[in-house]
Amino acid sequence: MPFPVSMMPSTLPSSDSAPTLVENITDPAERQKAIERNRILARAQELEDLAQKCKKEYNEAFAQYKVLKDLGTLTPEEHELNHKLTKEKETKAFIALKMSRQVRWDAELEISRLDEK
């Protein structure tokens, strides 16, 4: 039976952690690591926010699609356009979610490498 990857324990540090306060760090090397870590976390959070926004847009577009479809007043051309626009939103949301997950994984790896230095 296959085992879901999400259930596997990870030794990588979480990219969900809060940014580090750089002002309190006096060691220049550690300070640079903290700055880099904060940059990585900010990028991961930015893409996570974009993915959530795209997912919300898709959910709204799909709800609108269902309402317009159920009305039955659309011409075949309008129905096709409605379907096409909804599919575009779905594709955009899927790509954004996929990129967000990949960047989050990459961020965890980068943070792990920074911590090893």
Beta strands, then each sheet from edge to edge (+ up, - down):
end
